[in-house]
Amino acid sequence: MELSGHVIADSAQPVTPAAPESVAPLAKPRWSRWKRVKLAFAAALFLVFVTIGYLAVTAPLSKSLQPIAPPEITLLAADGTPIARNGAITDSPVDVSKLPPHVVHAFLAIEDRRFYSHWGVDPRGIARAAWSNLTGGSTQGGSTITQQLAKFTFLTAERSLTRKARELLIAFWLEGWLTKDEILERYLSNAYFGDNTYGLRAASLHYFHRQPEKLTEGQGALLAGLMKAPSRLAPTNNFALSQKRMRLVLQTMVEAGYLTQQQAKAVPTPRLDVRDRSELPTGTYFADWALPQARQIEAAGYAGQTYRTTLDSRLQAAAHRAIRQAGAGKAQVALVAMRRNGEVVAMVGGRDYSASPFNRVTQARRQPGSTFKLFVYLAALKAGMSPDDTLPNTPIEAGSYRPQNAGGAYSPTITLEDAFAHSSNVAAVRLFSKVGDEAVIDMARRLGVSSPLPAGDPSLALGTASMTLLELTSAYAGVAANSFPVAPRAFPVPEAGWFDWLLDGKRSLSSRNHDAIEGMLRATINRGTGHAAMLRGPNFGKTGTSQENRDALFVGYSGDLVVGVWVGNDDNSPLKGVSGGTIPARIWRDFMRDALGERPVPSRPKAADPDGPVQPLDVPEIGDIPVGDDSHVRIEDGQAVISTKFGGVPLDVQIDGQGLRVNPGAPAPASAPASSSPGP
């Protein structure tokens, strides 16, 4: 059938479909050779950048210019007397171009003959060393000078494949960024030569007392020979062994072509010229504390440094005398004296530094006992209370914490001043509850106490939170100066500029509160637990005794000196019959009398271990004898001292072989009500 020019097949006849055309498989994308090259180059470039970044952080080139050991520091007392020397013997770096050729040749011959031709690693040197070791020859190492510089400048002494890989990587890094002479100079300036001596210049001066630019062939060869085992080969320890090693170095110079055999044999053995150095201790209690501060004064350099400290040799000797004659038995004793600005002038951290370098002034954290009450009463004064305000002085019979007064001394009421002077524990706890723990802790923080102070613990009022003696004494220095916090220092305080006082962040007490707390501190010595610390002139202080008499303290000040004394046992065992008002107060007094020039400290026979009953907290000694309403008599050093008033002015009157003396005194206490009298 035909339709519109198209032929339509008869439906009866089957139509055979045309065979589909074959489809070729899709071709996989192929990287051209050029693309692969670019990819490999990019990956390599990325790896290079990562490596450079890694080395820039872990192996900065500037580090190879720094000494590998802390340089020697000599500490002087305030009068210029050397007191301690600590650190390595170092000196300024060397300049390879100024060294005699035979000195450079000696190091190259024995350490790295192909130094100027390899790229940090010497395969031939490694093979030669391995062959020598396998065939029974002299034991050799295959490390180049560059590898050795990388090892002692950037890496630890650990032996591992990882460390060796880093050593190789850093060696290539050094070779890529430094010249050969720069690498050699840094190597010679940092290498260890035995006798705590680092660097060629320091070693040359130490062993031969001459500059490295003037070393002879024998001297240079001997120093080069020390590189294998500096401590064992040091000529001051084993001259025969160092001489044998020197001859080996000369022979390697012959093999390397630097010397002829005849020249090597003609080199004489050098003579040592080790100059005697004044023998100073490497550490003392004060020096151990001062040294880290000295290291921070300026950036590390190669040359040793000398620093003048604040330590006063006369006062340090006075501290030792006061402790020796104290009769503290086997107990440990610590003393620190500072000026009101924090400059430490004396420090004794224990009985014997050689037996125990542990510093009980700066390291021991012990309970301050009632010396902590300073912060409680300051918080009360800040809250508006006055020394004449009263508190109940009766036993605490409610609550879980029930402290007791030493010796069972109670009264219906007591003034704040008397409570402080006689160290009433129940009054301090009641005052602590009245002003709140936050106020007390805040006051301690203001005065520079950084030790943990638990909130919500009423025993904090009695000094149960531990701290160092240095920390506590610094807080008292802040009260003495009425400028706080006071930072203890081993070096002189820089002179303040015109506007420094605006930026130093110091705080002070109001004149009313400062006068009030000083009156309390003075009363503690005049008629309280601290009267064993009495001086001729005005002095201020507080006793402290921790639970079960484990710690006994006296902290106070007079003139420009603020002094803290601690007595205790390292094992924290109780003391026998010792409280803050006994041995610590007497040590404080004897030191102060010597320091202030009141009179020579009399010799006192050494007493046996203190004995007597163990009493909790502060134990007052014999009380004052009342004479009328406004006068009291006390016994001081076997002499009678009358505290009275004349025209309302408090006076201390003392009569002895030197005549009549009248000193300013503290207000005499009002007669405390008897325990049987009814309360207000």
C-alpha positions, 0 to 999 in steps of 0.5 A: 500500500502506498501513501503519500510517497511512503511505502508501508509494508504489509503487516502480515510480513514480519519486519526484521529489525536492523542489527544494532551498530557495535558501540566501542568501549569508553576510553579511560583518561590517561595522564600524560607524561608531562602531567605526571612530572608536574604532579611529582614536582608539586608533591616534592615541592610541598614536601620541601615546604613542609620540611622547611617549616618543620625545621624552622620550628624545631631547629631554628638556626638561631639556636645554634648560636646559643650556648648549649649549657647555662653559662657560669654565674657568680653571685656577690653579696651586697658588699661585693663579696663572692658568695656562690658560683654556678653554671658551665665555664663558657666564653665568647665564640671563636672566629675560624679565620683567626685561628691558627691553621694547625688548630683547625686541621687538628679538629678536621683530621680527627673528627671530619676530614672531608668536612669541606667536601660533603653535604652534612653526611659523609658516606665514605666516612661512615664506610671507613668507620664501619670497616675499622670497627669490623676489622678490629681497628680503633673504634670510630664514629661516622658522624660529621661535624655538621651532624655533631652540631645538630646532635648537641645543639638540637637533639637529646642524647637518646639513641634511636632511629628516629633521633638519627633520622632527625639528626640527618635532616637537621644536618642537611638543613644546616648545610643548606643555610650556613657556610662551612666556616659558620658551621665549624665556628658554631661547633667549636664554640659549643663543644664540650671539653670536660671539666664543665667547660664548653667551647674552644675559647673557654677550654683554651683559657681553662687548660692553657691560660691562653686565647685559642688564637695563640694555641700551639700545635700540641695544645690544639691537638690535645684539645681536639683529642678531647672530643671523643670522651671529654670527661674521661680524657680531660688532662686534669683527670688523666694526663697520660691518657690525654697525651696518648690521644694527642699523639693519635690526633697528630698521626691523623694529621699526618694521614690527612696531609697536614703534617709530615711524620717528622713534624708530628714527632717533633711536636712537644707535649704541652704543659697545663696551666690551670689557674687556681680559682677561688673555691666558692660553693655552687649552691647555698640556700640563698644562691639556689633561690637567687640563681633562677632570677639571675638567669632571667636578667638578660638573654643567655650569652656565652660569657659568664656573668657576675651579679650583685645580690641583696644579701648582706654578709653581716646580717647573714652571719647574724642569722647563723649566730642567732640560730646556733645559740637558740637551743632548738635541739634537733629541730630544723630552723629557718629564717628569712630577713628582708627590707620593707621593699622585699629585698632579701638580706639574709636567708637560712633554709635549714641547719646544714645545706650540705646535709639537706639543700631543701630550703625551708624558707622557699620550699617548705609549705607549713601551717602558719598558725596564729601568724595568719590571724593578721589577715583576720584582724585586718579584714575586721578593721577594714569592715569598720571595727576598732581595737577596742571592740569586744568579742566573747572569749568563752569556749565555743560550744556550738557547731562541729569546730570547737577550738580551745584557747591555750592553757584554758585561758578564757574570759567573758569578753575581750577586746580585739587588741587583747585577743590579738596580743594574747592569741585568743583562738575562740575570739579569732574564730568568732571574728572570722565568722563575723567578717566572713571567709571571703573578706579574710581570703581577699585580704590575704590575697591583697597582701600577696598570699598565693597559696590555696586558702579553703573557703568555708573552713573556720579553722582557716582563722587559726592558720591551718592552710599551709604556705611558705615562710617567704610568702608569709614574711612578704605579707608582713613586709607589706604591712610594715611598708603599708604598700602591698603586695611586696615581692621578695627579691634577690636583686636590688629593686630598680629605682622607680620613675616619676610615674611608676607609682601610678602603674605598680598596682600597689595598695595600702591601708588607711592610716586609721587601720594601719595604726590599729594593726601596728598597735596590735602587733606592738601589744603582742610583744609588749604584753602578749605571747611575743614578749620574748622578742622585745627590743629596746626600740619599737618592734612589731610581731606575731607568734604562731604555733600550729596544731600539736606544736608541729610548727612554731613561728615568729614574724615581725619587723623593726626599723627597715627589717622584716624577719620571719622565723620557723622552727619544726621537724621535717617529718612534721612530728610535734615539737616538745614545749616549743611555741612561737613565743619561745625559741622562734621569738628569741631567735628573732630577738637575737638576730634583730639586736645584732642586726640593729646594733642594739648590743652584742648578742650574748653567748648562751650555752647550748640547751638540750632538746626542749622538753615539756608538755605539748600544748595546742596553738600559742602558749603564753609565757609568764604574764605581766604583773599589774601595778595600779590601773595603767601600769604593768611590770614585766621581766625581760632578760632578768631586768624589770621593765615598767609599762605605764602612761605619763600624760596619756602617753604610753612609756616603757621605763627600764632601769639597769646598769646603764641607767634609766631609759625611757622608750615609747610603749604601747597602750597598757591593757585594761584589766580583763574581767575575771572569768566569774564576772558576768558578761556585758 
